[in-house]
Amino acid sequence: MAKTIIVSNRLPVRVESNEGGELNFVSSEGGLATGLGSVYKKGENIWVGWTGYYPKSLEEELIIGDYLKKENMRPVALTMKDVKLFYEGFSNKVLWPNFHYFPQYVEYNNEYWEAYKKVNEKFCNELVKYISEDDTIWVHDYQLLLLPELIRERFPKISIGFFNHIPFPSYEMFRLLPWRKELLNGLLGADLVGFHTYDDMRHFLSSVSRLAARSVKEQHVENGERIVLVDSFPMGIDYDKYANSAASPDTIAQEVLFRTSLQGKRVILSIDRLDYSKGIPQRLIAFEAFLKKHPEYLNKVSLVMLVVPSRDNVEQYIQMKNEIDLLVGRINGQYGMMDWTPIHYFYRSLPLTKLSALYRIAEVAWVTPMRDGMNLVCKEFIASKLDKKGVLILSEMAGSAKELSDAILINPNNLNKQVEALHVALTMPVEEQIQRNEIMQTSLKRYNISHWVDVFMNNLTKIKKVQKSLEIRRLGENDQNVLIKEYNNSHQRLIFLDYDGTLTHFFPKPDDAKPDAELLDILKKLTEDPRNHVVIISGRGRDPLEEWMSGLRVSMICEHGLWLRPIDGTWKKLKDVDDDWKEEIHPVLDSYVSRTPGSFIEIKDYSLVWHFRKVELGLGELRSRELTSHLKYMARDRHLQVLEGDMVVEIKNFEVNKGAAAKRWMKKNPADFYFAVGDDWTDEDTFGAMPDSAFTIKVGVQNSKARFNVESVDDVRALLKKLVS
């Protein structure tokens, strides 16, 4: 029976040993553990990860294994060295600072990289014990970027999803990593790669296109014989959990204690894990500036700051902890009074009841990370506001800012705006607070953690169906026999043949691509049969096609469907399209010719083509990625389409494509046998226009809408010879 396997660096339970040597199992209350509880606890499903504990004996190992098995979990055994080099090293001293835009903290240590690869392989080896081909694997977060590819190598058809819970950096930042291509290839082992925000998705696709040399079309990546879907899925919270906790008697009792301790002071709440990405020192400096600018709030408002310990054995974190301690001490020393403490600072974690009580008493939640994948504290605060009173100040750099636009959004690097936001929050009318929070609560209720899980898993199912529909099916001997039989039994045939890369190998210069004697003989025999209507459908211009096909009874479609010429007819334009854009685009292509020896521009009536077949290997691919990215940016609002072909980049009007031309031809020339063959993704429009009964063939081993694949031009010619023999 098919099952779902969740994989993350840590399990949703941690193992602890008390003074008596007894093992305790403490469940995580994190959002991910809560959301995925409905998945891994069901049936045969399991969660695989590390327990955070090093067993001291075989007996402890067996006790842990038995407990986890009952809870649908399986442990991955990591050594202290693994954790030091893989987790504390590569994950948190390389990936974390790079992904959060702190390159000054990145340690380019190859020993870390080797450990990272080794631990990802350990996870894969553990997973192999439980995986069946029809299972679904959902891998989580930056510690396991290589794992999807490792699983794919062993289970080529399995369904794999990956979700990254931290930001994905821009191309300029990500390319600083020496291991960038290996990391991207690791992720592309998945079928679905998810991020919290559209920007993260966009950054990832840019890096894939420019660093991994994969073709990217909208949100899809062509990765060999598979299409990988990349999308954004903002993670929600368990809304009811926080709303119910805020209403519980224990929370209300705790609230009374807190209010008594604070002596009626208004509360600004700050909750973060200790990390340089959270902007804690900047927030303290802003609070100090606020007290200086607005002395009327002295002895009236307090900042309650909860900092949860994290990685406090890492040098940067030790330094930041010292900086926070000094700032808190300085501000409290300068502004504090006998009956008032400006900052109540706690360096610890708190249980949910106390957190909920803090959410209840806070008039303002101040959440201003320098960079954050999502940040769920702000969502928890809004969900806990049962009376809908309170104000959220939120950093634009947090992923949650895309959803919670009714918060006061600020740039955390702008000190004056932080001070201004505090004043606006403390003076905001209650009616406005309620109005803003109602909108945000409605959104959080709908897009909760369960919704996030469902949407991700549904999209994973959909992309597997798409892959199945595009799955390569090589044209075997039995398929050929069926094709030939239907060909012979038909009375009216419509045959669409692409030219370059299909009937002949692609050559940039027209003279090199002239049909040879073998091809001319094949076409002559095809067109001599009165039942055959042969259409040469190509991206080339009119003049060479007309010259080469002279004397043959063929119709022609050129420039991807812009120009059409029936047998013994004259050229007609399918659409009146504007070509004024060429004046602006041509200089861009020309600049790439200047920088890329061996490249040249082909000018067609309504398109421009940059050829790089004769460019030095590697340089041409690099320049084509740059040019494609440049052209797609320029084409956004111009109704233009950028096509990546075989050693070419072409830009043309969007409404011109082979599929539209093929449909028009089929409407005017109905048949009982349809045949189409092509080699690049511009031919996908032709395949898509064909009826289900048509024989459509893709040249090459890429995914395609075509029913069949053959490997080369020679295979196409061999098949056509069989048809005319």
Summary of the structure (lengths in Angstrom):
residues: 725
radius of gyration: 31.3
end to end distance: 50.1
largest distance: 104.6
contacts: 2416
relative contact order: 0.07
helix: 47%
strand: 20%
